[in-house]
Amino acid sequence: MINYNNKIFKPVQNTENGETSNDTIFRYKQNGNILTAEYEGGKIIYGQLIGLVDHEGKIDMRYHQVNQKGELMTGICNSIPELLPDGKIRLHETWQWTSGDQSKGQSVIEEQ
């Protein structure tokens, strides 16, 4: 199992309907297979996520955040890890809003 504890991630790619950007910083914590994170930056004033990590390091998570418009946004996300040559982690994410327009998207975040 990949351990995400105390790792910091930043988005490097996102679909247009997403709110994260390279200005967003995710701070991950992990205890056993339970993953949590707080994040902020760019269009996001504050966000949190909670998820479960499987034996391959894949993450099934739920998130909620408040954007700069003052809206509370929620969604689901599945992340697949890729180990980079320098040992850092890249996460390939497929997500869907469970609020707003319920649209889907894809993003990529990388360990800093």
OpenMM code with the backbone's topology and positions (N, CA, C; nanometers):
from openmm import Vec3, app, unit

residues = "MET ILE ASN TYR ASN ASN LYS ILE PHE LYS PRO VAL GLN ASN THR GLU ASN GLY GLU THR SER ASN ASP THR ILE PHE ARG TYR LYS GLN ASN GLY ASN ILE LEU THR ALA GLU TYR GLU GLY GLY LYS ILE ILE TYR GLY GLN LEU ILE GLY LEU VAL ASP HIS GLU GLY LYS ILE ASP MET ARG TYR HIS GLN VAL ASN GLN LYS GLY GLU LEU MET THR GLY ILE CYS ASN SER ILE PRO GLU LEU LEU PRO ASP GLY LYS ILE ARG LEU HIS GLU THR TRP GLN TRP THR SER GLY ASP GLN SER LYS GLY GLN SER VAL ILE GLU GLU GLN".split()
positions = [
    Vec3(0.0848, -0.1191, 0.0000),
    Vec3(0.0000, 0.0000, 0.0000),
    Vec3(0.0888, 0.1247, 0.0000),
    Vec3(0.0552, 0.2203, -0.0817),
    Vec3(0.1243, 0.3487, -0.0812),
    Vec3(0.0799, 0.4256, 0.0419),
    Vec3(0.1748, 0.4914, 0.1076),
    Vec3(0.1413, 0.5735, 0.2229),
    Vec3(0.1472, 0.7203, 0.1804),
    Vec3(0.0349, 0.7882, 0.1887),
    Vec3(0.0235, 0.9279, 0.1475),
    Vec3(0.0435, 1.0252, 0.2640),
    Vec3(0.0750, 0.9745, 0.3829),
    Vec3(0.0822, 1.0591, 0.5017),
    Vec3(0.1861, 1.1697, 0.4869),
    Vec3(0.1451, 1.2911, 0.5189),
    Vec3(0.2294, 1.4115, 0.5160),
    Vec3(0.2797, 1.4499, 0.3774),
    Vec3(0.2159, 1.4009, 0.2723),
    Vec3(0.2548, 1.4378, 0.1366),
    Vec3(0.1728, 1.5587, 0.0905),
    Vec3(0.2359, 1.6432, 0.0110),
    Vec3(0.1717, 1.7620, -0.0436),
    Vec3(0.1603, 1.7448, -0.1944),
    Vec3(0.0410, 1.7725, -0.2483),
    Vec3(0.0145, 1.7584, -0.3910),
    Vec3(-0.0353, 1.8895, -0.4491),
    Vec3(-0.0039, 1.9108, -0.5781),
    Vec3(-0.0570, 2.0248, -0.6530),
    Vec3(-0.1087, 1.9753, -0.7872),
    Vec3(-0.2201, 2.0298, -0.8331),
    Vec3(-0.2712, 1.9931, -0.9651),
    Vec3(-0.1771, 2.0396, -1.0768),
    Vec3(-0.1647, 1.9548, -1.1785),
    Vec3(-0.0887, 1.9915, -1.2982),
    Vec3(-0.1800, 1.9924, -1.4205),
    Vec3(-0.3025, 1.9407, -1.4028),
    Vec3(-0.3970, 1.9323, -1.5150),
    Vec3(-0.5372, 1.9149, -1.4583),
    Vec3(-0.6363, 1.9800, -1.5228),
    Vec3(-0.7749, 1.9633, -1.4799),
    Vec3(-0.8662, 2.0001, -1.5957),
    Vec3(-0.9837, 1.9382, -1.6003),
    Vec3(-1.0812, 1.9756, -1.7013),
    Vec3(-1.1445, 2.1094, -1.6622),
    Vec3(-1.2039, 2.1756, -1.7600),
    Vec3(-1.2523, 2.3121, -1.7429),
    Vec3(-1.3576, 2.3276, -1.6340),
    Vec3(-1.4376, 2.2241, -1.6099),
    Vec3(-1.5438, 2.2325, -1.5099),
    Vec3(-1.4943, 2.2087, -1.3674),
    Vec3(-1.3645, 2.1882, -1.3498),
    Vec3(-1.3073, 2.1704, -1.2167),
    Vec3(-1.2715, 2.3029, -1.1536),
    Vec3(-1.2499, 2.3019, -1.0227),
    Vec3(-1.2142, 2.4244, -0.9505),
    Vec3(-1.0690, 2.4265, -0.9030),
    Vec3(-0.9999, 2.3142, -0.9086),
    Vec3(-0.8606, 2.3151, -0.8651),
    Vec3(-0.7714, 2.3663, -0.9779),
    Vec3(-0.6571, 2.4207, -0.9380),
    Vec3(-0.5587, 2.4719, -1.0327),
    Vec3(-0.4203, 2.4546, -0.9715),
    Vec3(-0.3183, 2.4991, -1.0414),
    Vec3(-0.1813, 2.4897, -0.9897),
    Vec3(-0.1631, 2.5731, -0.8631),
    Vec3(-0.2589, 2.6589, -0.8326),
    Vec3(-0.2545, 2.7397, -0.7098),
    Vec3(-0.3155, 2.6670, -0.5911),
    Vec3(-0.3735, 2.5483, -0.6139),
    Vec3(-0.4355, 2.4702, -0.5070),
    Vec3(-0.3319, 2.3777, -0.4446),
    Vec3(-0.3283, 2.3731, -0.3122),
    Vec3(-0.2351, 2.2861, -0.2400),
    Vec3(-0.3152, 2.1880, -0.1549),
    Vec3(-0.2869, 2.0585, -0.1739),
    Vec3(-0.3495, 1.9505, -0.0968),
    Vec3(-0.2486, 1.8990, 0.0049),
    Vec3(-0.2896, 1.8886, 0.1313),
    Vec3(-0.2050, 1.8344, 0.2379),
    Vec3(-0.2683, 1.7044, 0.2878),
    Vec3(-0.2064, 1.5917, 0.2494),
    Vec3(-0.2628, 1.4598, 0.2780),
    Vec3(-0.2163, 1.4072, 0.4136),
    Vec3(-0.3054, 1.3356, 0.4800),
    Vec3(-0.2770, 1.2605, 0.6026),
    Vec3(-0.3335, 1.1204, 0.5826),
    Vec3(-0.2657, 1.0206, 0.6371),
    Vec3(-0.3159, 0.8835, 0.6255),
    Vec3(-0.2928, 0.8103, 0.7562),
    Vec3(-0.3962, 0.7354, 0.7981),
    Vec3(-0.3893, 0.6504, 0.9160),
    Vec3(-0.4475, 0.5156, 0.8750),
    Vec3(-0.3622, 0.4134, 0.8629),
    Vec3(-0.4073, 0.2852, 0.8102),
    Vec3(-0.4465, 0.3055, 0.6651),
    Vec3(-0.5686, 0.2652, 0.6298),
    Vec3(-0.6133, 0.2856, 0.4918),
    Vec3(-0.7071, 0.4062, 0.4790),
    Vec3(-0.7183, 0.4870, 0.5859),
    Vec3(-0.8038, 0.6054, 0.5836),
    Vec3(-0.7199, 0.7278, 0.5477),
    Vec3(-0.7621, 0.7947, 0.4423),
    Vec3(-0.6922, 0.9126, 0.3920),
    Vec3(-0.7785, 1.0365, 0.4154),
    Vec3(-0.7178, 1.1444, 0.4626),
    Vec3(-0.7852, 1.2730, 0.4741),
    Vec3(-0.6933, 1.3796, 0.4161),
    Vec3(-0.7521, 1.4908, 0.3784),
    Vec3(-0.6706, 1.6034, 0.3323),
    Vec3(-0.7483, 1.7321, 0.3505),
    Vec3(-0.6728, 1.8388, 0.3675),
    Vec3(-0.7254, 1.9737, 0.3624),
    Vec3(-0.6606, 2.0398, 0.2427),
    Vec3(-0.7349, 2.1280, 0.1758),
    Vec3(-0.6787, 2.1943, 0.0593),
    Vec3(-0.7378, 2.3330, 0.0421),
    Vec3(-0.6629, 2.4179, -0.0284),
    Vec3(-0.7047, 2.5553, -0.0524),
    Vec3(-0.6198, 2.6143, -0.1635),
    Vec3(-0.6666, 2.7252, -0.2157),
    Vec3(-0.5905, 2.7979, -0.3172),
    Vec3(-0.6628, 2.8074, -0.4493),
    Vec3(-0.6316, 2.9115, -0.5252),
    Vec3(-0.6998, 2.9342, -0.6515),
    Vec3(-0.8447, 2.9697, -0.6262),
    Vec3(-0.9366, 2.8986, -0.6905),
    Vec3(-1.0800, 2.9240, -0.6764),
    Vec3(-1.1371, 2.8689, -0.5467),
    Vec3(-1.0551, 2.7953, -0.4686),
    Vec3(-1.1053, 2.7268, -0.3489),
    Vec3(-1.0583, 2.7983, -0.2225),
    Vec3(-1.1540, 2.8408, -0.1415),
    Vec3(-1.1206, 2.9036, -0.0136),
    Vec3(-1.0754, 2.7970, 0.0852),
    Vec3(-1.1514, 2.6869, 0.0919),
    Vec3(-1.1159, 2.5774, 0.1839),
    Vec3(-1.1873, 2.4509, 0.1405),
    Vec3(-1.1169, 2.3380, 0.1487),
    Vec3(-1.1768, 2.2092, 0.1167),
    Vec3(-1.1208, 2.0982, 0.2023),
    Vec3(-1.1970, 1.9901, 0.2107),
    Vec3(-1.1565, 1.8695, 0.2819),
    Vec3(-1.1961, 1.7485, 0.1995),
    Vec3(-1.1194, 1.6416, 0.2165),
    Vec3(-1.1577, 1.5151, 0.1546),
    Vec3(-1.1324, 1.4022, 0.2522),
    Vec3(-1.2056, 1.2929, 0.2311),
    Vec3(-1.1845, 1.1705, 0.3069),
    Vec3(-1.1965, 1.0547, 0.2090),
    Vec3(-1.1083, 0.9565, 0.2258),
    Vec3(-1.1111, 0.8445, 0.1335),
    Vec3(-1.0508, 0.7198, 0.1924),
    Vec3(-1.0613, 0.6138, 0.1150),
    Vec3(-1.0023, 0.4852, 0.1504),
    Vec3(-0.8980, 0.4489, 0.0459),
    Vec3(-0.7838, 0.4005, 0.0931),
    Vec3(-0.6737, 0.3598, 0.0063),
    Vec3(-0.6713, 0.2076, 0.0001),
    Vec3(-0.6677, 0.1519, -0.1221),
    Vec3(-0.6609, 0.0060, -0.1330),
    Vec3(-0.5151, -0.0409, -0.1396),
    Vec3(-0.4941, -0.1724, -0.1521),
    Vec3(-0.3597, -0.2300, -0.1469),
    Vec3(-0.2715, -0.1864, -0.2642),
    Vec3(-0.3315, -0.1349, -0.3724),
    Vec3(-0.2536, -0.0848, -0.4862),
    Vec3(-0.2304, 0.0654, -0.4790),
    Vec3(-0.2817, 0.1294, -0.3740),
    Vec3(-0.2663, 0.2738, -0.3582),
    Vec3(-0.3762, 0.3545, -0.4248),
    Vec3(-0.4761, 0.2868, -0.4818),
    Vec3(-0.5885, 0.3583, -0.5415),
    Vec3(-0.6737, 0.4188, -0.4301),
    Vec3(-0.7302, 0.5365, -0.4586),
    Vec3(-0.8074, 0.6084, -0.3579),
    Vec3(-0.9513, 0.6266, -0.4046),
    Vec3(-1.0458, 0.5920, -0.3182),
    Vec3(-1.1881, 0.6186, -0.3389),
    Vec3(-1.2239, 0.7259, -0.2373),
    Vec3(-1.2578, 0.8467, -0.2838),
    Vec3(-1.2757, 0.9574, -0.1901),
    Vec3(-1.4015, 1.0386, -0.2164),
    Vec3(-1.4375, 1.1158, -0.1162),
    Vec3(-1.5444, 1.2142, -0.1234),
    Vec3(-1.4835, 1.3474, -0.0796),
    Vec3(-1.5307, 1.4555, -0.1419),
    Vec3(-1.4748, 1.5860, -0.1071),
    Vec3(-1.5853, 1.6912, -0.0963),
    Vec3(-1.5543, 1.7949, -0.0197),
    Vec3(-1.6413, 1.9121, -0.0122),
    Vec3(-1.5529, 2.0349, 0.0024),
    Vec3(-1.5992, 2.1448, -0.0570),
    Vec3(-1.5173, 2.2656, -0.0578),
    Vec3(-1.6063, 2.3882, -0.0721),
    Vec3(-1.5526, 2.5020, -0.0261),
    Vec3(-1.6179, 2.6301, -0.0441),
    Vec3(-1.5341, 2.7086, -0.1441),
    Vec3(-1.5988, 2.7529, -0.2519),
    Vec3(-1.5254, 2.8256, -0.3545),
    Vec3(-1.5339, 2.9770, -0.3309),
    Vec3(-1.4646, 3.0525, -0.4156),
    Vec3(-1.4611, 3.1980, -0.3986),
    Vec3(-1.5964, 3.2646, -0.4215),
    Vec3(-1.6899, 3.1937, -0.4837),
    Vec3(-1.8257, 3.2465, -0.5001),
    Vec3(-1.9086, 3.2262, -0.3739),
    Vec3(-1.8510, 3.1586, -0.2729),
    Vec3(-1.9240, 3.1300, -0.1499),
    Vec3(-2.0135, 3.0086, -0.1601),
    Vec3(-1.9928, 2.9253, -0.2634),
    Vec3(-2.0735, 2.8057, -0.2832),
    Vec3(-2.0090, 2.6852, -0.2147),
    Vec3(-2.0913, 2.6007, -0.1560),
    Vec3(-2.0463, 2.4733, -0.1014),
    Vec3(-2.0599, 2.3693, -0.2111),
    Vec3(-1.9481, 2.3127, -0.2542),
    Vec3(-1.9457, 2.2153, -0.3628),
    Vec3(-1.9032, 2.0795, -0.3070),
    Vec3(-1.9629, 1.9724, -0.3599),
    Vec3(-1.9319, 1.8371, -0.3131),
    Vec3(-1.9100, 1.7449, -0.4326),
    Vec3(-1.8354, 1.6367, -0.4084),
    Vec3(-1.8131, 1.5438, -0.5176),
    Vec3(-1.7491, 1.4141, -0.4735),
    Vec3(-1.7328, 1.3253, -0.5719),
    Vec3(-1.6667, 1.1970, -0.5531),
    Vec3(-1.5489, 1.1899, -0.6490),
    Vec3(-1.4459, 1.1152, -0.6099),
    Vec3(-1.3256, 1.1064, -0.6921),
    Vec3(-1.2598, 0.9706, -0.6726),
    Vec3(-1.2072, 0.9166, -0.7819),
    Vec3(-1.1254, 0.7958, -0.7770),
    Vec3(-0.9898, 0.8305, -0.8348),
    Vec3(-0.8848, 0.7981, -0.7604),
    Vec3(-0.7479, 0.8316, -0.8005),
    Vec3(-0.6652, 0.7055, -0.8188),
    Vec3(-0.5876, 0.7032, -0.9264),
    Vec3(-0.4967, 0.5923, -0.9552),
    Vec3(-0.3542, 0.6451, -0.9503),
    Vec3(-0.2677, 0.5863, -0.8655),
    Vec3(-0.1317, 0.6385, -0.8517),
    Vec3(-0.0383, 0.5921, -0.9630),
    Vec3(0.0571, 0.6770, -0.9930),
    Vec3(0.1682, 0.6443, -1.0824),
    Vec3(0.2949, 0.6874, -1.0091),
    Vec3(0.3900, 0.5951, -0.9953),
    Vec3(0.5167, 0.6303, -0.9318),
    Vec3(0.6097, 0.6866, -1.0373),
    Vec3(0.6582, 0.8072, -1.0144),
    Vec3(0.7464, 0.8755, -1.1084),
    Vec3(0.8916, 0.8302, -1.0881),
    Vec3(0.9773, 0.8515, -1.1877),
    Vec3(1.1179, 0.8087, -1.1762),
    Vec3(1.1899, 0.8663, -1.0537),
    Vec3(1.1491, 0.9859, -1.0096),
    Vec3(1.2141, 1.0469, -0.8927),
    Vec3(1.1559, 0.9973, -0.7606),
    Vec3(1.0627, 0.8984, -0.7664),
    Vec3(1.0046, 0.8408, -0.6462),
    Vec3(0.8796, 0.9115, -0.5980),
    Vec3(0.8459, 1.0241, -0.6590),
    Vec3(0.7250, 1.0961, -0.6192),
    Vec3(0.6019, 1.0326, -0.6845),
    Vec3(0.4853, 1.0739, -0.6378),
    Vec3(0.3588, 1.0148, -0.6806),
    Vec3(0.2818, 1.1127, -0.7689),
    Vec3(0.2277, 1.0600, -0.8768),
    Vec3(0.1327, 1.1337, -0.9610),
    Vec3(0.0001, 1.0602, -0.9496),
    Vec3(-0.1087, 1.1354, -0.9261),
    Vec3(-0.2408, 1.0754, -0.9153),
    Vec3(-0.3261, 1.1150, -1.0355),
    Vec3(-0.3795, 1.0146, -1.1037),
    Vec3(-0.4706, 1.0346, -1.2159),
    Vec3(-0.6122, 1.0212, -1.1608),
    Vec3(-0.6872, 1.1310, -1.1655),
    Vec3(-0.8158, 1.1371, -1.0968),
    Vec3(-0.9333, 1.1466, -1.1947),
    Vec3(-1.0373, 1.0715, -1.1639),
    Vec3(-1.1652, 1.0807, -1.2337),
    Vec3(-1.2670, 1.1210, -1.1278),
    Vec3(-1.3382, 1.2299, -1.1522),
    Vec3(-1.4270, 1.2831, -1.0492),
    Vec3(-1.5618, 1.3249, -1.1065),
    Vec3(-1.6561, 1.3459, -1.0134),
    Vec3(-1.7877, 1.3957, -1.0510),
    Vec3(-1.8425, 1.4818, -0.9388),
    Vec3(-1.8975, 1.5962, -0.9774),
    Vec3(-1.9665, 1.6799, -0.8800),
    Vec3(-2.0949, 1.6090, -0.8354),
    Vec3(-2.1231, 1.6155, -0.7054),
    Vec3(-2.2520, 1.5682, -0.6541),
    Vec3(-2.3384, 1.6884, -0.6165),
    Vec3(-2.2909, 1.8062, -0.6500),
    Vec3(-2.3657, 1.9311, -0.6341),
    Vec3(-2.3546, 2.0055, -0.7662),
    Vec3(-2.4227, 2.1191, -0.7760),
    Vec3(-2.4137, 2.1977, -0.8985),
    Vec3(-2.4663, 2.1206, -1.0185),
    Vec3(-2.3881, 2.1211, -1.1277),
    Vec3(-2.4359, 2.0596, -1.2522),
    Vec3(-2.4116, 1.9087, -1.2611),
    Vec3(-2.3507, 1.8495, -1.1579),
    Vec3(-2.3261, 1.7040, -1.1517),
    Vec3(-2.2340, 1.6550, -1.2647),
    Vec3(-2.1577, 1.7453, -1.3237),
    Vec3(-2.0717, 1.7075, -1.4356),
    Vec3(-1.9511, 1.6270, -1.3883),
    Vec3(-1.8860, 1.5618, -1.4839),
    Vec3(-1.7691, 1.4785, -1.4574),
    Vec3(-1.6438, 1.5450, -1.5126),
    Vec3(-1.5290, 1.5013, -1.4629),
    Vec3(-1.4039, 1.5555, -1.5126),
    Vec3(-1.2874, 1.4658, -1.4777),
    Vec3(-1.1706, 1.5078, -1.5227),
    Vec3(-1.0459, 1.4365, -1.4937),
    Vec3(-0.9403, 1.5386, -1.4567),
    Vec3(-0.8520, 1.4980, -1.3658),
    Vec3(-0.7425, 1.5848, -1.3254),
    Vec3(-0.6200, 1.4990, -1.2947),
    Vec3(-0.5066, 1.5663, -1.2877),
    Vec3(-0.3814, 1.5021, -1.2502),
    Vec3(-0.3173, 1.5912, -1.1447),
    Vec3(-0.2786, 1.5296, -1.0315),
    Vec3(-0.2052, 1.6033, -0.9292),
    Vec3(-0.0735, 1.5312, -0.9039),
    Vec3(0.0289, 1.6095, -0.8653),
    Vec3(0.1611, 1.5532, -0.8413),
    Vec3(0.2138, 1.5933, -0.7050),
    Vec3(0.2859, 1.4989, -0.6457),
    Vec3(0.3505, 1.5232, -0.5176),
    Vec3(0.4577, 1.6309, -0.5350),
    Vec3(0.4631, 1.7198, -0.4383),
    Vec3(0.5628, 1.8291, -0.4410),
    Vec3(0.6864, 1.7931, -0.3613),
] * unit.nanometer
topology = app.Topology()
chain = topology.addChain("A")
for resn in residues:
    res = topology.addResidue(resn, chain)
    for name in ("N", "CA", "C"):
        topology.addAtom(name, app.Element.getBySymbol(name[0]), res)
